[in-house]
Amino acid sequence: QSGGTLSVNKGTLVVQEDYLIQTPNDFGGYTVSTGTLQMSNSADRVVVQQNFVMDSNQDHSALLAAGTLEVKENFTQKTSGNDQASQNNFNTSGTHTVILSGSGRQNVSLASTSANGSGFGQLTITNNSAQGVAFTTSYTVEKLNVSGGTLVIDDKLNLTGTLSMDANTNLILQSDVTLKNL
């Protein structure tokens, strides 16, 4: 999605391959997009069967407020725009939920995280594979739910709300975890 706004508007969108909020360049790669994803209703649902990449130069602070984004492979947030809006291009709020539901290793990378920048409001991990989900950069999440599988934290996790893990979850800490307001 190199531009424009995709408003889910109480519907369900299933993306069979990658969902790239990026612009193709002349060299076979990608660069920053002006596109936006709007999810503002609890009935909004986007299911990405492969990779999700957010590389928009648009601030999404008010756009990702509700609904569910489910990703079956890797999740990547980039800031190719190098400005404050790019820093907030995956800034969720309200009841917006991301579900990581792959059947093999899923890598999660966020280029910008801060108290007011990109991050997850509600994150649910249902990937039950032995390889699990690996967070390769620091990130902030308000509410983290993990159901089985393996969660690998390679960089800093700032958890500002609740953590729920079932007895079948393997947690591998390879960096710092900060728990606030629990």
N, C-alpha and C positions, 0 to 999 in steps of 0.2 A: 504494500500500500504506500505508494510514493506521495500521495496527497489526499485531500478530502477528509470527510468525517464518516466513519462507519458507526451508525447509531443502531444498537441492537434492538431497542424499542420493544421490550417484552417478548422477543423472539429467541430462537436458537439458531446459531450459526455453527456448522460443522465444517472445519477446514481439513480436507483430506491429506494435505501435505504440510509444508511449512507456512506459518503466517509471519511474514516479514514486514514490519512497519519501517521500511527503508526504501531508498531510491536506487535502482540499478545504475551503475556508471558505465562508461565506455570501455572499461578494462575487464569486464566480467565479474566485478565485485559490487559492493554496495556502499552507499553513503547516506547521509542524514535525509530524513523524510519530513514533509510538512503535514503528514497525515495524523489523524486522531482517532482513537477508539473511545466511544462513549457508551458506558454501561451505568445507567442511573436508576434502574428498576430491579427489584429483587427477582423478577422473572427473566431477566437478561441472562443468556448463557452462550458462551463461546467455547467450543471444544476443538483443540488443535491436536490433530493426530500425530504430528511430528514436532518440529522446533518452533518456538515463539521467540522473535527478536523485536524489541522495542528500541528504535533509534530515531525517534521523532524530536524535532526542535520545538515542539509545542508542550506547554505545561498542562499536565493531565490532572492537576489537583482537584478540580471540580468535576472531572469527567468519569473517573473510576470510583463511583460512590456506592454501587450496589451490584448485585448479580454475581455470576460465577465464571471465571476463566479457568478451564481445565487444560492442562498441557501434558502430553504423553511422552515427550522427549525433552530436550534441553530448553531452559529458560535463560534468555540473555537480555540484559538492559544495557544499552550503550549511550554515550553522550557525545556523538560526533559533532553536534552543533556547538559545543564548547561555550554555552551560555547558561544562564540560570533556568530558562525554560527547559533546556535539555536535561538539566539536573533533576527536574521534577516530572520527567516524561512517564514515569510509572509511580506516581504518588497516589496511592489508594486511600480511600477514606470510607467512613460509614460501615456498611455491611459487605462491601466488596470482598470476595473470597477467591483465592487462587488455590487450585487443587493440582498437585503433582501426582499423576496416576500411572506412570510408565510401568513397563514390565521388565526393564533393564536399567542400567545406570542412567541417572539423569543428573546433569550438571547445571547448577544455578550460579549465575554471575551477574552482579549488579555493579555498574561502573560508578554510580553515585548513591551514597546512602548518608542520611543524616536525620536529625529529628524532624526536619521540615522538607526532606528530599524524597527521593524514590525509596520504596520499600513496600512491605506487605502489611496490610491491616490484619487480615485473617488468612492464614496459610494452613492448608490441610494436606498432609502427605499420606497417600494410600498406596504408594509404590511398595509392593511386598517382595521385591527381588532381593537376592543376596547382595547385589552391588549397590542397591538403594539410591539415595539422593545425596549428592555431594555439593555443598556450598563452598565455592572456590574463592569467593570474595566476602568481605564483611557485609552485613546486612542488618536491617532492623525489622522486627515483626512485633505486632501487638498481641496477636493470639495465634499460637502454634499448636496444631493437633497432629499427632503422628500415630498411625495405625499399622503396626507391623513393619517388617522390612528393616533396612539399615539407613540411619541418618548419619552422614559424615560431615563434621564441621571443620573445614580446613582454615577458615579465617574467623574473624570476630563475629559473634552473634550478640545483638542487643535485643533482649526480649523485654518488652515494656508492659506486658499484660499477663496472660495465662499460658501455661504449658500443660498439654494433656498428651500422655503417651501410654499405649497399652503395654501389657506384660510381654508381648512378642516383639517389641522394638529393640533393635541394637543401636546404641548411641555411641559413636566414636568421636571423641573430642580431641582435635589436634591444634586447637587454639583456644583463646579466651571466650568465655560465655559470661555476659553480664545480665543479671536478672534484676529488674526494677519493678516496683509497685506490685509485687505478687502477694 
